[in-house]
Amino acid sequence: MSIATPDSTLPIDREFDFQPKDFARVRALIYARAGISLHEGKQAMVYSRLSRRLRETGHPSFEAYLQWLESHSGPQGEREWQEFVNCLTTNLTSFFREEHHFHELANWLKARGSQPTRIWCCASSTGEEPYSLAMTVAENLGLHAPVKILASDIDTNVLAAASRGVYPADARGLSPQRLRNYFLKGKGANAGSIRVKPELARFVEFRPFNLMQPSWQLGEAFDIVFCRNVMIYFDGPTQRKVLERIHAVMKPKGLLFVGHSENFTDSRDLFVLRGKTVYDRV
């Protein structure tokens, strides 16, 4: 059994050599690739998650793995870069998480009526958030409302799960009525699971997207952006850069929804606080 050192929580009998220089290299690479700023306390997490990649790729050490990663391009290299990013992103979500946001959205949708609307969920994880948005649309405007939801994420594994739309039958945040209205119950080998009904899923388009990529080709401007609990992984300059880009792809007076611990009052030239973690685009 592995035990943890008191200072770093890294196991003493580690399978792979993991030096401070390796952690520093990982920090630099994930910051450059995804804008994620890892603090010193994340060493154990990095070791645990990336060790899986070392086993699967057959590299004997972190140094060898990182050297290979930096020296390979083309399809094979890009696939491993994506696995690297997937390992180091955190995906914590549930249906109707921070429920007050969906009440605010419902009021906005009812006031807007039948006008065409574009919504971007830019960290969709395993899909609970975009499907919660779709249910809010259906409950307030009907299943044939002219609303399109773009759901993106940097992690291709969770995005694939989101597009399947399959969840445990006891998934958190779903009322019995919503389960009946918007999900199909699994039978036989699929008992204990639910699947999003096609008529709800039609609202949502899933697409891999990295907020750090230089060019944002996202189509027409958005009326609503949900970017919740994403900026907490970025440092100040990266937050500002992402906010500027979000501002550029939104319509004036559009709404930006952010996480409960995120505050952007320093960017009043872009967004003005409207309510609890909801901003108006200037």
Residue pairs with C-beta under 8 A, 6 or more apart in sequence:
2 11
2 12
2 13
2 14
3 11
3 12
3 13
4 10
4 11
4 12
4 44
5 11
5 12
8 43
8 44
9 43
9 44
10 18
10 43
10 44
10 47
11 47
14 47
15 51
16 47
16 51
16 54
16 60
16 61
16 62
17 61
17 62
17 63
18 43
18 47
18 62
19 62
19 63
22 62
22 63
22 66
23 43
23 46
25 66
26 38
26 46
26 50
26 62
26 66
26 88
27 37
27 38
29 66
29 69
29 70
29 84
30 36
30 38
30 84
30 85
30 88
31 37
31 38
33 81
33 84
33 85
33 210
33 212
34 85
34 88
34 89
34 154
34 210
34 211
34 212
35 211
35 212
35 233
35 234
35 238
35 242
36 88
36 89
36 233
36 234
37 233
37 234
37 235
37 238
38 46
38 88
46 88
49 87
49 88
50 62
50 65
50 84
50 87
50 88
52 87
53 59
53 65
53 80
53 83
53 84
53 87
54 60
54 61
54 62
54 65
57 65
57 68
57 80
59 65
59 68
68 80
69 77
69 80
69 81
69 84
72 80
82 156
85 154
85 155
85 210
86 155
86 156
86 157
86 158
89 154
89 155
90 233
91 125
91 126
91 155
91 158
92 125
92 229
93 125
93 126
93 128
93 129
94 128
94 171
94 172
94 173
95 128
95 131
95 132
95 171
95 172
95 173
95 174
96 102
96 132
96 173
96 174
97 128
97 129
97 132
97 173
97 228
98 228
98 259
98 260
98 277
100 276
101 226
101 228
101 257
101 277
101 278
102 132
102 133
102 136
104 255
104 257
104 275
104 278
105 133
105 136
105 224
105 255
105 257
106 136
106 139
106 140
108 224
108 255
109 117
109 136
109 137
109 140
109 141
109 147
110 140
110 141
112 223
113 141
114 141
114 145
114 146
115 146
116 146
116 147
116 148
117 145
117 146
117 147
117 148
117 223
117 224
118 147
118 148
118 150
118 219
118 220
118 221
118 222
118 223
118 224
119 133
119 147
119 148
119 149
119 150
119 222
119 223
119 224
119 225
119 226
120 149
120 150
120 152
120 218
120 222
120 224
120 225
120 226
120 249
121 129
121 130
121 133
121 149
121 150
121 151
121 152
121 226
122 152
122 153
122 209
122 211
122 225
122 226
122 227
122 230
122 246
123 129
123 152
123 153
123 226
123 227
123 228
123 229
123 230
124 130
124 151
124 152
124 153
124 158
124 159
124 162
124 206
125 153
125 155
125 158
125 162
126 158
126 161
126 162
127 151
127 158
127 161
127 162
127 163
127 165
127 196
127 204
127 206
128 167
128 171
128 173
129 151
129 226
129 228
130 149
130 151
130 162
130 204
130 206
131 165
131 182
131 196
131 200
131 201
131 204
132 173
133 149
133 203
133 204
133 226
134 149
134 200
134 201
134 203
134 204
135 178
135 181
135 182
135 200
137 145
137 147
137 149
137 203
138 145
138 181
138 182
138 200
138 203
141 147
143 199
143 200
145 203
147 203
148 203
148 205
149 203
149 204
149 205
150 205
150 207
150 218
150 219
150 222
151 162
151 204
151 205
151 206
151 207
152 159
152 206
152 207
152 208
152 209
153 159
153 162
153 208
153 209
154 208
154 209
154 210
154 211
156 208
159 206
159 207
159 208
162 206
163 206
164 195
165 195
165 196
165 201
166 186
166 193
166 194
166 195
166 196
167 183
167 193
167 194
167 195
168 192
168 193
168 194
169 179
169 185
169 186
169 192
169 193
169 194
171 194
174 183
179 194
182 196
182 197
182 200
183 194
183 195
183 196
183 197
184 194
184 195
184 196
184 197
185 194
186 192
186 193
186 194
186 195
211 230
211 242
211 245
212 238
216 245
216 248
216 249
218 249
221 249
221 250
221 251
221 254
222 249
222 250
222 251
222 254
223 250
223 251
223 254
223 255
224 254
224 255
224 257
225 246
225 249
225 250
225 254
225 255
225 256
225 257
226 257
227 242
227 246
227 256
227 257
227 258
228 257
228 258
228 259
228 262
228 277
229 259
229 260
229 261
229 262
230 242
230 259
231 239
231 242
231 243
231 258
231 259
231 262
231 264
232 259
232 261
232 262
234 242
239 264
240 267
243 264
243 267
243 270
243 271
244 270
246 256
247 270
247 271
247 281
247 282
250 256
250 281
251 281
252 281
252 282
253 280
253 281
254 280
254 281
255 274
255 278
255 279
255 280
255 281
256 271
256 278
256 279
256 280
256 281
257 277
257 278
257 279
258 264
258 277
258 278
258 279
259 277
260 277
262 277
264 270
264 271
264 279
265 273
268 282
269 282
270 281
270 282
271 279
271 280
271 281
271 282
272 279
272 280
272 282
273 279
273 280
274 280
